């Protein structure tokens, strides 16, 4: 199954699950915070042009991801803000993140979004992996201008 297919299926599963929620009292106690919410720091490794003849060397840089719970999403859908200083992909952007099968670790995590590329175009990315209580390990893929890239993001709870 491709990364895009897994991201799509993850998003659909979360939306279907969230659609069945609701009907509760708005005067009850507030929900507990999601294990994913907050700031995570780590590394982002990018391999531009995998499979092309003589691709550039892979680059690794630090990255910070901040996850904010989307209200009324059963704490399974997030707005994610990313900052990375990877020399090939130095960006700040936002994306959409979903976790399944529930809102407790371990969970599968899927993130997708787009960004303004340092090379003068719009880029897109998708990520799919595992979120533990204090660690996220996910593949990271995308297209930047006409160049595809693959990689890995590893984050630790801040």
C-alpha positions in Angstrom: 0.0 0.0 0.0 1.4 3.4 -0.9 2.0 6.2 1.6 -0.7 8.3 0.0 -3.2 5.4 0.3 -2.4 4.8 3.9 -2.7 8.5 4.7 -6.1 8.7 2.9 -7.4 5.5 4.7 -6.2 6.9 8.1 -7.9 10.2 7.5 -11.1 8.5 6.5 -11.1 6.2 9.5 -10.6 9.1 11.9 -13.4 11.1 10.2 -15.8 8.2 10.3 -15.0 7.6 14.0 -15.4 11.3 14.8 -18.7 11.5 13.0 -20.2 9.0 15.5 -19.2 11.2 18.5 -21.3 13.9 20.1 -24.5 14.3 21.9 -22.9 14.9 25.2 -23.4 17.7 27.7 -21.4 20.8 27.1 -21.5 21.5 30.9 -19.5 18.4 31.9 -15.9 18.3 32.8 -13.3 19.2 30.2 -11.6 16.4 28.2 -8.2 15.2 29.2 -5.4 16.4 27.0 -4.2 14.1 24.2 -0.8 12.4 24.6 0.1 13.8 21.2 -0.7 17.5 22.0 2.2 19.8 22.6 5.8 20.2 21.2 8.0 17.3 19.9 11.6 17.8 18.8 13.9 15.6 16.8 15.4 15.0 13.3 14.2 15.0 9.8 16.3 13.1 7.2 15.6 13.8 3.5 16.8 11.9 0.4 16.0 14.0 -2.6 15.5 12.2 -5.9 15.6 8.6 -4.7 16.0 6.2 -7.6 17.4 8.9 -9.9 20.9 8.6 -11.3 23.4 10.3 -9.0 20.9 11.7 -6.5 22.2 14.3 -4.0 23.3 13.1 -0.6 20.7 12.7 2.1 20.5 15.5 4.6 19.5 15.5 8.3 18.5 18.5 10.3 16.6 19.3 13.5 12.8 19.7 13.4 10.1 20.8 15.8 6.5 19.7 15.4 3.7 21.1 17.6 0.3 19.3 17.6 -2.9 21.1 18.6 -6.1 19.0 19.1 -8.9 19.9 16.7 -12.0 20.5 18.9 -14.7 17.8 18.8 -12.4 15.3 17.1 -12.2 12.8 19.9 -8.6 13.9 20.3 -7.6 12.0 17.2 -7.3 15.0 14.7 -4.7 17.7 15.0 -3.4 20.9 13.5 0.4 20.4 13.2 2.9 23.2 12.9 6.4 22.2 11.6 9.7 24.0 11.7 12.7 22.3 10.1 16.3 23.4 9.5 17.1 20.5 7.2 19.5 22.1 4.6 17.5 20.7 1.7 14.1 21.4 3.1 14.2 24.4 5.5 10.5 25.3 6.0 7.9 26.4 8.4 4.4 25.2 7.6 1.2 23.6 9.0 -0.5 20.3 8.2 -3.2 17.9 9.3 -2.5 15.0 11.5 -4.7 12.0 12.5 -4.1 9.1 14.8 -5.8 5.7 14.9 -7.2 3.4 16.3 -7.8 5.6 19.3 -6.4 8.6 21.1 -4.0 6.7 23.4 -0.5 5.4 22.5 0.6 3.4 20.7 -1.2 4.8 17.6 -0.6 5.0 13.9 0.0 8.6 12.9 -0.6 10.2 9.5 0.3 13.8 8.6 -0.1 15.6 5.3 0.2 19.1 4.0 1.9 21.5 1.7 4.5 24.3 1.9 6.2 27.1 0.1 9.5 25.5 -1.2 12.8 27.3 -0.8 13.1 26.4 -4.6 10.2 28.7 -5.6 7.2 26.3 -5.9 4.6 24.7 -3.7 5.6 21.4 -2.2 3.5 18.6 -0.7 4.4 16.0 1.9 2.9 13.0 3.7 4.1 11.1 6.7 3.0 7.8 8.2 4.3 6.0 11.2 3.9 5.1 14.9 3.3 7.5 17.8 4.3 6.2 21.2 3.8 8.1 24.5 7.2 9.8 24.1 8.4 9.0 20.6 7.2 9.3 17.0 8.9 7.4 14.2 7.5 7.9 10.7 8.5 7.8 7.0 8.3 11.2 5.3 7.7 11.6 1.5 6.8 14.3 -0.8 7.3 16.3 -4.0 9.2 19.6 -4.1 8.9 21.3 -7.5 9.6 18.4 -9.8 11.8 16.4 -7.3 10.4 13.6 -5.2 11.9 12.9 -1.9 11.8 10.2 0.8 13.0 10.3 4.4 12.3 9.7 8.0 11.2 11.9 11.0 12.0 10.8 14.5 10.6 13.0 17.3 10.8 12.9 21.1 8.3 14.4 23.5 9.6 17.8 24.7 
